Amino acid sequence: MPYEPVTLGLKFAVRVHHLTGRDVLVVSCPACHKAYWVAPHVIYARFHEHLPLETVAKDFVCKRCGNKRGMSWYIERASGPEFPRSA
Ligand SMILES: [Zn+2]
């Protein structure tokens, strides 16, 4: 099942509750370039659903190098015949 990057709106306007079960939050560390694929249920468990993801990203800590600053993120969404793109 392929994943495709999606844009759910302006970056500061995208909030936790915009993540669906077929999304994954891809977080990258600018210091060591490690990437993390974070499942939505992990985000929902730790942050209020109305928080902007830009605010959530301020709490990200790189597990490899300990960097906390400038963690970048984008959303990928699973596509495929079992997931109509319009849903
Ligand atoms: Zn790092």
PDB file of the backbone (N, CA, C, O) and the ligand in Angstrom, with CONECT records:
HET     ZN  A 101       1
ATOM      1  N   MET A   1       0.848  -1.184   0.000  1.00  0.00           N
ATOM      2  CA  MET A   1       0.000   0.000   0.000  1.00  0.00           C
ATOM      3  C   MET A   1       0.887   1.238   0.000  1.00  0.00           C
ATOM      4  O   MET A   1       1.632   1.467   0.953  1.00  0.00           O
ATOM      5  N   PRO A   2       0.814   2.025  -1.042  1.00  0.00           N
ATOM      6  CA  PRO A   2       1.705   3.187  -1.137  1.00  0.00           C
ATOM      7  C   PRO A   2       1.271   4.323  -0.211  1.00  0.00           C
ATOM      8  O   PRO A   2       0.089   4.496   0.088  1.00  0.00           O
ATOM      9  N   TYR A   3       2.240   5.067   0.219  1.00  0.00           N
ATOM     10  CA  TYR A   3       1.973   6.290   0.980  1.00  0.00           C
ATOM     11  C   TYR A   3       2.320   7.475   0.096  1.00  0.00           C
ATOM     12  O   TYR A   3       3.311   7.454  -0.634  1.00  0.00           O
ATOM     13  N   GLU A   4       1.492   8.506   0.172  1.00  0.00           N
ATOM     14  CA  GLU A   4       1.732   9.720  -0.602  1.00  0.00           C
ATOM     15  C   GLU A   4       1.703  10.917   0.338  1.00  0.00           C
ATOM     16  O   GLU A   4       0.860  10.982   1.232  1.00  0.00           O
ATOM     17  N   PRO A   5       2.615  11.864   0.143  1.00  0.00           N
ATOM     18  CA  PRO A   5       2.542  13.086   0.963  1.00  0.00           C
ATOM     19  C   PRO A   5       1.235  13.822   0.699  1.00  0.00           C
ATOM     20  O   PRO A   5       0.807  13.930  -0.450  1.00  0.00           O
ATOM     21  N   VAL A   6       0.603  14.323   1.742  1.00  0.00           N
ATOM     22  CA  VAL A   6      -0.620  15.109   1.579  1.00  0.00           C
ATOM     23  C   VAL A   6      -0.451  16.440   2.295  1.00  0.00           C
ATOM     24  O   VAL A   6       0.272  16.548   3.285  1.00  0.00           O
ATOM     25  N   THR A   7      -1.136  17.445   1.771  1.00  0.00           N
ATOM     26  CA  THR A   7      -1.176  18.754   2.416  1.00  0.00           C
ATOM     27  C   THR A   7      -2.596  18.971   2.898  1.00  0.00           C
ATOM     28  O   THR A   7      -3.529  19.013   2.095  1.00  0.00           O
ATOM     29  N   LEU A   8      -2.766  19.108   4.199  1.00  0.00           N
ATOM     30  CA  LEU A   8      -4.107  19.253   4.766  1.00  0.00           C
ATOM     31  C   LEU A   8      -4.458  20.710   5.014  1.00  0.00           C
ATOM     32  O   LEU A   8      -5.503  21.011   5.590  1.00  0.00           O
ATOM     33  N   GLY A   9      -3.589  21.614   4.582  1.00  0.00           N
ATOM     34  CA  GLY A   9      -3.857  23.036   4.766  1.00  0.00           C
ATOM     35  C   GLY A   9      -2.557  23.733   5.075  1.00  0.00           C
ATOM     36  O   GLY A   9      -1.481  23.139   5.008  1.00  0.00           O
ATOM     37  N   LEU A  10      -2.672  25.014   5.418  1.00  0.00           N
ATOM     38  CA  LEU A  10      -1.486  25.754   5.817  1.00  0.00           C
ATOM     39  C   LEU A  10      -0.887  25.099   7.053  1.00  0.00           C
ATOM     40  O   LEU A  10      -1.603  24.624   7.935  1.00  0.00           O
ATOM     41  N   LYS A  11       0.422  25.083   7.097  1.00  0.00           N
ATOM     42  CA  LYS A  11       1.107  24.286   8.121  1.00  0.00           C
ATOM     43  C   LYS A  11       0.664  24.634   9.550  1.00  0.00           C
ATOM     44  O   LYS A  11       0.464  23.739  10.372  1.00  0.00           O
ATOM     45  N   PHE A  12       0.513  25.924   9.843  1.00  0.00           N
ATOM     46  CA  PHE A  12       0.148  26.306  11.210  1.00  0.00           C
ATOM     47  C   PHE A  12      -1.313  25.999  11.513  1.00  0.00           C
ATOM     48  O   PHE A  12      -1.723  26.050  12.672  1.00  0.00           O
ATOM     49  N   ALA A  13      -2.115  25.678  10.479  1.00  0.00           N
ATOM     50  CA  ALA A  13      -3.540  25.441  10.683  1.00  0.00           C
ATOM     51  C   ALA A  13      -3.878  23.958  10.817  1.00  0.00           C
ATOM     52  O   ALA A  13      -5.007  23.608  11.161  1.00  0.00           O
ATOM     53  N   VAL A  14      -2.912  23.088  10.549  1.00  0.00           N
ATOM     54  CA  VAL A  14      -3.183  21.648  10.611  1.00  0.00           C
ATOM     55  C   VAL A  14      -3.138  21.203  12.065  1.00  0.00           C
ATOM     56  O   VAL A  14      -2.156  21.431  12.772  1.00  0.00           O
ATOM     57  N   ARG A  15      -4.206  20.571  12.491  1.00  0.00           N
ATOM     58  CA  ARG A  15      -4.315  20.174  13.898  1.00  0.00           C
ATOM     59  C   ARG A  15      -4.368  18.655  14.027  1.00  0.00           C
ATOM     60  O   ARG A  15      -4.547  17.922  13.054  1.00  0.00           O
ATOM     61  N   VAL A  16      -4.203  18.217  15.279  1.00  0.00           N
ATOM     62  CA  VAL A  16      -4.148  16.782  15.561  1.00  0.00           C
ATOM     63  C   VAL A  16      -5.350  16.045  14.974  1.00  0.00           C
ATOM     64  O   VAL A  16      -5.204  14.968  14.398  1.00  0.00           O
ATOM     65  N   HIS A  17      -6.542  16.635  15.125  1.00  0.00           N
ATOM     66  CA  HIS A  17      -7.735  15.904  14.697  1.00  0.00           C
ATOM     67  C   HIS A  17      -7.874  15.791  13.176  1.00  0.00           C
ATOM     68  O   HIS A  17      -8.776  15.114  12.682  1.00  0.00           O
ATOM     69  N   HIS A  18      -6.983  16.452  12.437  1.00  0.00           N
ATOM     70  CA  HIS A  18      -6.999  16.284  10.983  1.00  0.00           C
ATOM     71  C   HIS A  18      -6.352  14.968  10.553  1.00  0.00           C
ATOM     72  O   HIS A  18      -6.516  14.530   9.414  1.00  0.00           O
ATOM     73  N   LEU A  19      -5.619  14.344  11.470  1.00  0.00           N
ATOM     74  CA  LEU A  19      -4.976  13.064  11.142  1.00  0.00           C
ATOM     75  C   LEU A  19      -6.015  11.951  11.148  1.00  0.00           C
ATOM     76  O   LEU A  19      -6.813  11.837  12.078  1.00  0.00           O
ATOM     77  N   THR A  20      -5.998  11.147  10.118  1.00  0.00           N
ATOM     78  CA  THR A  20      -6.921  10.010  10.044  1.00  0.00           C
ATOM     79  C   THR A  20      -6.129   8.715  10.246  1.00  0.00           C
ATOM     80  O   THR A  20      -4.899   8.719  10.299  1.00  0.00           O
ATOM     81  N   GLY A  21      -6.853   7.636  10.353  1.00  0.00           N
ATOM     82  CA  GLY A  21      -6.230   6.345  10.617  1.00  0.00           C
ATOM     83  C   GLY A  21      -5.293   5.868   9.525  1.00  0.00           C
ATOM     84  O   GLY A  21      -4.466   4.986   9.757  1.00  0.00           O
ATOM     85  N   ARG A  22      -5.413   6.435   8.349  1.00  0.00           N
ATOM     86  CA  ARG A  22      -4.513   5.991   7.269  1.00  0.00           C
ATOM     87  C   ARG A  22      -3.362   6.964   7.030  1.00  0.00           C
ATOM     88  O   ARG A  22      -2.648   6.872   6.031  1.00  0.00           O
ATOM     89  N   ASP A  23      -3.196   7.902   7.970  1.00  0.00           N
ATOM     90  CA  ASP A  23      -2.094   8.857   7.853  1.00  0.00           C
ATOM     91  C   ASP A  23      -0.923   8.427   8.712  1.00  0.00           C
ATOM     92  O   ASP A  23      -1.069   7.641   9.648  1.00  0.00           O
ATOM     93  N   VAL A  24       0.231   8.953   8.378  1.00  0.00           N
ATOM     94  CA  VAL A  24       1.399   8.799   9.237  1.00  0.00           C
ATOM     95  C   VAL A  24       2.103  10.145   9.254  1.00  0.00           C
ATOM     96  O   VAL A  24       2.225  10.814   8.228  1.00  0.00           O
ATOM     97  N   LEU A  25       2.572  10.535  10.455  1.00  0.00           N
ATOM     98  CA  LEU A  25       3.304  11.780  10.593  1.00  0.00           C
ATOM     99  C   LEU A  25       4.786  11.463  10.454  1.00  0.00           C
ATOM    100  O   LEU A  25       5.354  10.716  11.251  1.00  0.00           O
ATOM    101  N   VAL A  26       5.397  12.041   9.434  1.00  0.00           N
ATOM    102  CA  VAL A  26       6.819  11.809   9.202  1.00  0.00           C
ATOM    103  C   VAL A  26       7.580  12.979   9.811  1.00  0.00           C
ATOM    104  O   VAL A  26       7.468  14.115   9.348  1.00  0.00           O
ATOM    105  N   VAL A  27       8.349  12.693  10.843  1.00  0.00           N
ATOM    106  CA  VAL A  27       9.099  13.712  11.573  1.00  0.00           C
ATOM    107  C   VAL A  27      10.577  13.522  11.269  1.00  0.00           C
ATOM    108  O   VAL A  27      11.096  12.409  11.349  1.00  0.00           O
ATOM    109  N   SER A  28      11.258  14.622  10.916  1.00  0.00           N
ATOM    110  CA  SER A  28      12.687  14.535  10.600  1.00  0.00           C
ATOM    111  C   SER A  28      13.478  15.443  11.522  1.00  0.00           C
ATOM    112  O   SER A  28      13.051  16.545  11.865  1.00  0.00           O
ATOM    113  N   CYS A  29      14.646  14.947  11.912  1.00  0.00           N
ATOM    114  CA  CYS A  29      15.559  15.726  12.750  1.00  0.00           C
ATOM    115  C   CYS A  29      16.521  16.482  11.843  1.00  0.00           C
ATOM    116  O   CYS A  29      17.216  15.872  11.031  1.00  0.00           O
ATOM    117  N   PRO A  30      16.568  17.821  11.977  1.00  0.00           N
ATOM    118  CA  PRO A  30      17.462  18.598  11.115  1.00  0.00           C
ATOM    119  C   PRO A  30      18.933  18.425  11.496  1.00  0.00           C
ATOM    120  O   PRO A  30      19.817  18.710  10.688  1.00  0.00           O
ATOM    121  N   ALA A  31      19.201  17.962  12.716  1.00  0.00           N
ATOM    122  CA  ALA A  31      20.587  17.846  13.174  1.00  0.00           C
ATOM    123  C   ALA A  31      21.244  16.564  12.667  1.00  0.00           C
ATOM    124  O   ALA A  31      22.382  16.596  12.199  1.00  0.00           O
ATOM    125  N   CYS A  32      20.536  15.431  12.755  1.00  0.00           N
ATOM    126  CA  CYS A  32      21.172  14.170  12.369  1.00  0.00           C
ATOM    127  C   CYS A  32      20.441  13.485  11.214  1.00  0.00           C
ATOM    128  O   CYS A  32      20.858  12.417  10.765  1.00  0.00           O
ATOM    129  N   HIS A  33      19.349  14.095  10.729  1.00  0.00           N
ATOM    130  CA  HIS A  33      18.608  13.607   9.562  1.00  0.00           C
ATOM    131  C   HIS A  33      17.921  12.275   9.778  1.00  0.00           C
ATOM    132  O   HIS A  33      17.579  11.585   8.818  1.00  0.00           O
ATOM    133  N   LYS A  34      17.715  11.907  11.036  1.00  0.00           N
ATOM    134  CA  LYS A  34      16.920  10.702  11.285  1.00  0.00           C
ATOM    135  C   LYS A  34      15.459  11.041  11.071  1.00  0.00           C
ATOM    136  O   LYS A  34      15.001  12.121  11.446  1.00  0.00           O
ATOM    137  N   ALA A  35      14.726  10.109  10.464  1.00  0.00           N
ATOM    138  CA  ALA A  35      13.297  10.300  10.240  1.00  0.00           C
ATOM    139  C   ALA A  35      12.521   9.305  11.096  1.00  0.00           C
ATOM    140  O   ALA A  35      12.935   8.162  11.293  1.00  0.00           O
ATOM    141  N   TYR A  36      11.391   9.774  11.594  1.00  0.00           N
ATOM    142  CA  TYR A  36      10.511   8.929  12.410  1.00  0.00           C
ATOM    143  C   TYR A  36       9.137   8.901  11.767  1.00  0.00           C
ATOM    144  O   TYR A  36       8.615   9.936  11.354  1.00  0.00           O
ATOM    145  N   TRP A  37       8.555   7.716  11.684  1.00  0.00           N
ATOM    146  CA  TRP A  37       7.196   7.581  11.190  1.00  0.00           C
ATOM    147  C   TRP A  37       6.295   7.350  12.402  1.00  0.00           C
ATOM    148  O   TRP A  37       6.361   6.308  13.053  1.00  0.00           O
ATOM    149  N   VAL A  38       5.455   8.341  12.689  1.00  0.00           N
ATOM    150  CA  VAL A  38       4.657   8.303  13.908  1.00  0.00           C
ATOM    151  C   VAL A  38       3.195   8.045  13.553  1.00  0.00           C
ATOM    152  O   VAL A  38       2.599   8.763  12.751  1.00  0.00           O
ATOM    153  N   ALA A  39       2.629   6.999  14.171  1.00  0.00           N
ATOM    154  CA  ALA A  39       1.226   6.658  13.908  1.00  0.00           C
ATOM    155  C   ALA A  39       0.311   7.675  14.585  1.00  0.00           C
ATOM    156  O   ALA A  39       0.634   8.185  15.657  1.00  0.00           O
ATOM    157  N   PRO A  40      -0.843   7.973  13.954  1.00  0.00           N
ATOM    158  CA  PRO A  40      -1.756   8.973  14.524  1.00  0.00           C
ATOM    159  C   PRO A  40      -2.189   8.643  15.956  1.00  0.00           C
ATOM    160  O   PRO A  40      -2.343   9.552  16.771  1.00  0.00           O
ATOM    161  N   HIS A  41      -2.389   7.366  16.276  1.00  0.00           N
ATOM    162  CA  HIS A  41      -2.881   7.047  17.625  1.00  0.00           C
ATOM    163  C   HIS A  41      -1.871   7.458  18.694  1.00  0.00           C
ATOM    164  O   HIS A  41      -2.250   7.724  19.835  1.00  0.00           O
ATOM    165  N   VAL A  42      -0.615   7.510  18.340  1.00  0.00           N
ATOM    166  CA  VAL A  42       0.410   7.955  19.290  1.00  0.00           C
ATOM    167  C   VAL A  42       0.230   9.450  19.561  1.00  0.00           C
ATOM    168  O   VAL A  42       0.319   9.897  20.704  1.00  0.00           O
ATOM    169  N   ILE A  43      -0.024  10.213  18.498  1.00  0.00           N
ATOM    170  CA  ILE A  43      -0.235  11.653  18.640  1.00  0.00           C
ATOM    171  C   ILE A  43      -1.519  11.926  19.435  1.00  0.00           C
ATOM    172  O   ILE A  43      -1.540  12.771  20.330  1.00  0.00           O
ATOM    173  N   TYR A  44      -2.597  11.188  19.088  1.00  0.00           N
ATOM    174  CA  TYR A  44      -3.869  11.380  19.781  1.00  0.00           C
ATOM    175  C   TYR A  44      -3.745  11.059  21.264  1.00  0.00           C
ATOM    176  O   TYR A  44      -4.386  11.702  22.095  1.00  0.00           O
ATOM    177  N   ALA A  45      -2.916  10.060  21.605  1.00  0.00           N
ATOM    178  CA  ALA A  45      -2.780   9.644  23.001  1.00  0.00           C
ATOM    179  C   ALA A  45      -2.057  10.697  23.832  1.00  0.00           C
ATOM    180  O   ALA A  45      -2.266  10.781  25.042  1.00  0.00           O
ATOM    181  N   ARG A  46      -1.204  11.506  23.189  1.00  0.00           N
ATOM    182  CA  ARG A  46      -0.348  12.409  23.962  1.00  0.00           C
ATOM    183  C   ARG A  46      -0.728  13.871  23.872  1.00  0.00           C
ATOM    184  O   ARG A  46      -0.302  14.668  24.708  1.00  0.00           O
ATOM    185  N   PHE A  47      -1.522  14.246  22.875  1.00  0.00           N
ATOM    186  CA  PHE A  47      -1.813  15.660  22.672  1.00  0.00           C
ATOM    187  C   PHE A  47      -3.302  15.877  22.471  1.00  0.00           C
ATOM    188  O   PHE A  47      -4.013  15.007  21.967  1.00  0.00           O
ATOM    189  N   HIS A  48      -3.769  17.080  22.883  1.00  0.00           N
ATOM    190  CA  HIS A  48      -5.175  17.411  22.672  1.00  0.00           C
ATOM    191  C   HIS A  48      -5.465  17.491  21.179  1.00  0.00           C
ATOM    192  O   HIS A  48      -4.640  17.959  20.395  1.00  0.00           O
ATOM    193  N   GLU A  49      -6.649  17.027  20.802  1.00  0.00           N
ATOM    194  CA  GLU A  49      -6.948  16.934  19.373  1.00  0.00           C
ATOM    195  C   GLU A  49      -7.013  18.286  18.661  1.00  0.00           C
ATOM    196  O   GLU A  49      -6.884  18.353  17.439  1.00  0.00           O
ATOM    197  N   HIS A  50      -7.212  19.356  19.426  1.00  0.00           N
ATOM    198  CA  HIS A  50      -7.292  20.665  18.776  1.00  0.00           C
ATOM    199  C   HIS A  50      -5.959  21.391  18.688  1.00  0.00           C
ATOM    200  O   HIS A  50      -5.883  22.494  18.147  1.00  0.00           O
ATOM    201  N   LEU A  51      -4.912  20.777  19.216  1.00  0.00           N
ATOM    202  CA  LEU A  51      -3.597  21.419  19.139  1.00  0.00           C
ATOM    203  C   LEU A  51      -3.088  21.412  17.702  1.00  0.00           C
ATOM    204  O   LEU A  51      -3.219  20.412  16.996  1.00  0.00           O
ATOM    205  N   PRO A  52      -2.508  22.531  17.271  1.00  0.00           N
ATOM    206  CA  PRO A  52      -1.869  22.530  15.945  1.00  0.00           C
ATOM    207  C   PRO A  52      -0.654  21.603  15.959  1.00  0.00           C
ATOM    208  O   PRO A  52       0.046  21.503  16.966  1.00  0.00           O
ATOM    209  N   LEU A  53      -0.414  20.938  14.855  1.00  0.00           N
ATOM    210  CA  LEU A  53       0.743  20.045  14.779  1.00  0.00           C
ATOM    211  C   LEU A  53       2.051  20.822  14.906  1.00  0.00           C
ATOM    212  O   LEU A  53       3.062  20.265  15.332  1.00  0.00           O
ATOM    213  N   GLU A  54       2.040  22.110  14.538  1.00  0.00           N
ATOM    214  CA  GLU A  54       3.238  22.924  14.721  1.00  0.00           C
ATOM    215  C   GLU A  54       3.570  23.048  16.211  1.00  0.00           C
ATOM    216  O   GLU A  54       4.740  23.078  16.591  1.00  0.00           O
ATOM    217  N   THR A  55       2.536  23.120  17.045  1.00  0.00           N
ATOM    218  CA  THR A  55       2.747  23.168  18.501  1.00  0.00           C
ATOM    219  C   THR A  55       3.202  21.815  19.010  1.00  0.00           C
ATOM    220  O   THR A  55       4.109  21.726  19.837  1.00  0.00           O
ATOM    221  N   VAL A  56       2.568  20.763  18.515  1.00  0.00           N
ATOM    222  CA  VAL A  56       2.961  19.403  18.884  1.00  0.00           C
ATOM    223  C   VAL A  56       4.431  19.172  18.549  1.00  0.00           C
ATOM    224  O   VAL A  56       5.157  18.539  19.315  1.00  0.00           O
ATOM    225  N   ALA A  57       4.860  19.686  17.410  1.00  0.00           N
ATOM    226  CA  ALA A  57       6.230  19.450  16.935  1.00  0.00           C
ATOM    227  C   ALA A  57       7.270  20.062  17.869  1.00  0.00           C
ATOM    228  O   ALA A  57       8.419  19.622  17.895  1.00  0.00           O
ATOM    229  N   LYS A  58       6.867  21.077  18.637  1.00  0.00           N
ATOM    230  CA  LYS A  58       7.804  21.692  19.588  1.00  0.00           C
ATOM    231  C   LYS A  58       8.180  20.732  20.706  1.00  0.00           C
ATOM    232  O   LYS A  58       9.204  20.918  21.364  1.00  0.00           O
ATOM    233  N   ASP A  59       7.360  19.701  20.929  1.00  0.00           N
ATOM    234  CA  ASP A  59       7.650  18.716  21.982  1.00  0.00           C
ATOM    235  C   ASP A  59       8.453  17.530  21.469  1.00  0.00           C
ATOM    236  O   ASP A  59       8.852  16.669  22.253  1.00  0.00           O
ATOM    237  N   PHE A  60       8.694  17.472  20.172  1.00  0.00           N
ATOM    238  CA  PHE A  60       9.425  16.330  19.629  1.00  0.00           C
ATOM    239  C   PHE A  60      10.894  16.391  20.042  1.00  0.00           C
ATOM    240  O   PHE A  60      11.522  17.449  20.000  1.00  0.00           O
ATOM    241  N   VAL A  61      11.418  15.262  20.433  1.00  0.00           N
ATOM    242  CA  VAL A  61      12.839  15.137  20.775  1.00  0.00           C
ATOM    243  C   VAL A  61      13.402  13.985  19.948  1.00  0.00           C
ATOM    244  O   VAL A  61      12.833  12.894  19.909  1.00  0.00           O
ATOM    245  N   CYS A  62      14.518  14.244  19.295  1.00  0.00           N
ATOM    246  CA  CYS A  62      15.138  13.185  18.510  1.00  0.00           C
ATOM    247  C   CYS A  62      15.731  12.141  19.465  1.00  0.00           C
ATOM    248  O   CYS A  62      16.530  12.469  20.341  1.00  0.00           O
ATOM    249  N   LYS A  63      15.327  10.885  19.279  1.00  0.00           N
ATOM    250  CA  LYS A  63      15.811   9.829  20.173  1.00  0.00           C
ATOM    251  C   LYS A  63      17.259   9.467  19.869  1.00  0.00           C
ATOM    252  O   LYS A  63      17.931   8.854  20.699  1.00  0.00           O
ATOM    253  N   ARG A  64      17.741   9.838  18.695  1.00  0.00           N
ATOM    254  CA  ARG A  64      19.112   9.473  18.357  1.00  0.00           C
ATOM    255  C   ARG A  64      20.120  10.501  18.870  1.00  0.00           C
ATOM    256  O   ARG A  64      21.143  10.132  19.447  1.00  0.00           O
ATOM    257  N   CYS A  65      19.831  11.809  18.658  1.00  0.00           N
ATOM    258  CA  CYS A  65      20.831  12.811  19.026  1.00  0.00           C
ATOM    259  C   CYS A  65      20.348  13.771  20.111  1.00  0.00           C
ATOM    260  O   CYS A  65      21.124  14.598  20.589  1.00  0.00           O
ATOM    261  N   GLY A  66      19.068  13.672  20.508  1.00  0.00           N
ATOM    262  CA  GLY A  66      18.578  14.529  21.574  1.00  0.00           C
ATOM    263  C   GLY A  66      18.161  15.920  21.137  1.00  0.00           C
ATOM    264  O   GLY A  66      17.762  16.735  21.968  1.00  0.00           O
ATOM    265  N   ASN A  67      18.249  16.204  19.840  1.00  0.00           N
ATOM    266  CA  ASN A  67      17.867  17.522  19.338  1.00  0.00           C
ATOM    267  C   ASN A  67      16.378  17.783  19.568  1.00  0.00           C
ATOM    268  O   ASN A  67      15.550  16.887  19.402  1.00  0.00           O
ATOM    269  N   LYS A  68      16.043  19.027  19.954  1.00  0.00           N
ATOM    270  CA  LYS A  68      14.644  19.399  20.150  1.00  0.00           C
ATOM    271  C   LYS A  68      14.227  20.525  19.214  1.00  0.00           C
ATOM    272  O   LYS A  68      13.040  20.830  19.092  1.00  0.00           O
ATOM    273  N   ARG A  69      15.196  21.139  18.558  1.00  0.00           N
ATOM    274  CA  ARG A  69      14.889  22.354  17.803  1.00  0.00           C
ATOM    275  C   ARG A  69      14.663  22.075  16.320  1.00  0.00           C
ATOM    276  O   ARG A  69      15.396  21.318  15.683  1.00  0.00           O
ATOM    277  N   GLY A  70      13.632  22.708  15.802  1.00  0.00           N
ATOM    278  CA  GLY A  70      13.413  22.682  14.368  1.00  0.00           C
ATOM    279  C   GLY A  70      13.045  21.329  13.789  1.00  0.00           C
ATOM    280  O   GLY A  70      13.302  21.056  12.617  1.00  0.00           O
ATOM    281  N   MET A  71      12.441  20.480  14.616  1.00  0.00           N
ATOM    282  CA  MET A  71      12.005  19.182  14.088  1.00  0.00           C
ATOM    283  C   MET A  71      10.947  19.430  13.014  1.00  0.00           C
ATOM    284  O   MET A  71       9.931  20.074  13.272  1.00  0.00           O
ATOM    285  N   SER A  72      11.189  18.920  11.823  1.00  0.00           N
ATOM    286  CA  SER A  72      10.256  19.176  10.731  1.00  0.00           C
ATOM    287  C   SER A  72       9.319  17.983  10.566  1.00  0.00           C
ATOM    288  O   SER A  72       9.632  16.867  10.982  1.00  0.00           O
ATOM    289  N   TRP A  73       8.192  18.231   9.965  1.00  0.00           N
ATOM    290  CA  TRP A  73       7.211  17.161   9.833  1.00  0.00           C
ATOM    291  C   TRP A  73       6.384  17.357   8.576  1.00  0.00           C
ATOM    292  O   TRP A  73       6.225  18.474   8.083  1.00  0.00           O
ATOM    293  N   TYR A  74       5.863  16.256   8.071  1.00  0.00           N
ATOM    294  CA  TYR A  74       4.834  16.306   7.050  1.00  0.00           C
ATOM    295  C   TYR A  74       3.996  15.047   7.186  1.00  0.00           C
ATOM    296  O   TYR A  74       4.354  14.118   7.909  1.00  0.00           O
ATOM    297  N   ILE A  75       2.882  15.033   6.485  1.00  0.00           N
ATOM    298  CA  ILE A  75       1.935  13.926   6.618  1.00  0.00           C
ATOM    299  C   ILE A  75       1.946  13.099   5.340  1.00  0.00           C
ATOM    300  O   ILE A  75       1.908  13.639   4.234  1.00  0.00           O
ATOM    301  N   GLU A  76       1.997  11.796   5.508  1.00  0.00           N
ATOM    302  CA  GLU A  76       1.790  10.887   4.378  1.00  0.00           C
ATOM    303  C   GLU A  76       0.501  10.123   4.618  1.00  0.00           C
ATOM    304  O   GLU A  76       0.138   9.814   5.753  1.00  0.00           O
ATOM    305  N   ARG A  77      -0.180   9.827   3.521  1.00  0.00           N
ATOM    306  CA  ARG A  77      -1.476   9.155   3.612  1.00  0.00           C
ATOM    307  C   ARG A  77      -1.462   7.918   2.728  1.00  0.00           C
ATOM    308  O   ARG A  77      -1.059   7.967   1.566  1.00  0.00           O
ATOM    309  N   ALA A  78      -1.905   6.824   3.293  1.00  0.00           N
ATOM    310  CA  ALA A  78      -1.986   5.585   2.529  1.00  0.00           C
ATOM    311  C   ALA A  78      -3.044   5.726   1.445  1.00  0.00           C
ATOM    312  O   ALA A  78      -4.153   6.202   1.688  1.00  0.00           O
ATOM    313  N   SER A  79      -2.676   5.302   0.251  1.00  0.00           N
ATOM    314  CA  SER A  79      -3.656   5.290  -0.830  1.00  0.00           C
ATOM    315  C   SER A  79      -3.729   3.875  -1.373  1.00  0.00           C
ATOM    316  O   SER A  79      -2.832   3.067  -1.136  1.00  0.00           O
ATOM    317  N   GLY A  80      -4.763   3.586  -2.078  1.00  0.00           N
ATOM    318  CA  GLY A  80      -4.931   2.257  -2.625  1.00  0.00           C
ATOM    319  C   GLY A  80      -6.402   2.013  -2.884  1.00  0.00           C
ATOM    320  O   GLY A  80      -7.248   2.824  -2.507  1.00  0.00           O
ATOM    321  N   PRO A  81      -6.709   0.899  -3.524  1.00  0.00           N
ATOM    322  CA  PRO A  81      -8.100   0.649  -3.909  1.00  0.00           C
ATOM    323  C   PRO A  81      -9.035   0.559  -2.698  1.00  0.00           C
ATOM    324  O   PRO A  81     -10.221   0.870  -2.800  1.00  0.00           O
ATOM    325  N   GLU A  82      -8.490   0.130  -1.550  1.00  0.00           N
ATOM    326  CA  GLU A  82      -9.353   0.016  -0.381  1.00  0.00           C
ATOM    327  C   GLU A  82      -9.549   1.350   0.338  1.00  0.00           C
ATOM    328  O   GLU A  82     -10.322   1.444   1.291  1.00  0.00           O
ATOM    329  N   PHE A  83      -8.830   2.391  -0.136  1.00  0.00           N
ATOM    330  CA  PHE A  83      -8.966   3.709   0.453  1.00  0.00           C
ATOM    331  C   PHE A  83      -9.278   4.735  -0.641  1.00  0.00           C
ATOM    332  O   PHE A  83      -8.353   5.300  -1.223  1.00  0.00           O
ATOM    333  N   PRO A  84     -10.533   4.984  -0.927  1.00  0.00           N
ATOM    334  CA  PRO A  84     -10.857   5.984  -1.951  1.00  0.00           C
ATOM    335  C   PRO A  84     -10.258   7.336  -1.574  1.00  0.00           C
ATOM    336  O   PRO A  84     -10.312   7.739  -0.412  1.00  0.00           O
ATOM    337  N   ARG A  85      -9.687   8.040  -2.557  1.00  0.00           N
ATOM    338  CA  ARG A  85      -9.022   9.297  -2.269  1.00  0.00           C
ATOM    339  C   ARG A  85      -9.978  10.372  -1.767  1.00  0.00           C
ATOM    340  O   ARG A  85      -9.558  11.309  -1.089  1.00  0.00           O
ATOM    341  N   SER A  86     -11.263  10.242  -2.096  1.00  0.00           N
ATOM    342  CA  SER A  86     -12.205  11.279  -1.704  1.00  0.00           C
ATOM    343  C   SER A  86     -12.595  11.164  -0.232  1.00  0.00           C
ATOM    344  O   SER A  86     -13.149  12.108   0.332  1.00  0.00           O
ATOM    345  N   ALA A  87     -12.316  10.030   0.393  1.00  0.00           N
ATOM    346  CA  ALA A  87     -12.770   9.834   1.773  1.00  0.00           C
ATOM    347  C   ALA A  87     -11.937  10.650   2.742  1.00  0.00           C
ATOM    348  O   ALA A  87     -12.177  10.609   3.949  1.00  0.00           O
TER     349      ALA A  87
HETATM  350 ZN    ZN A 101      18.671  13.807  15.632  1.00  0.00          ZN2+
END
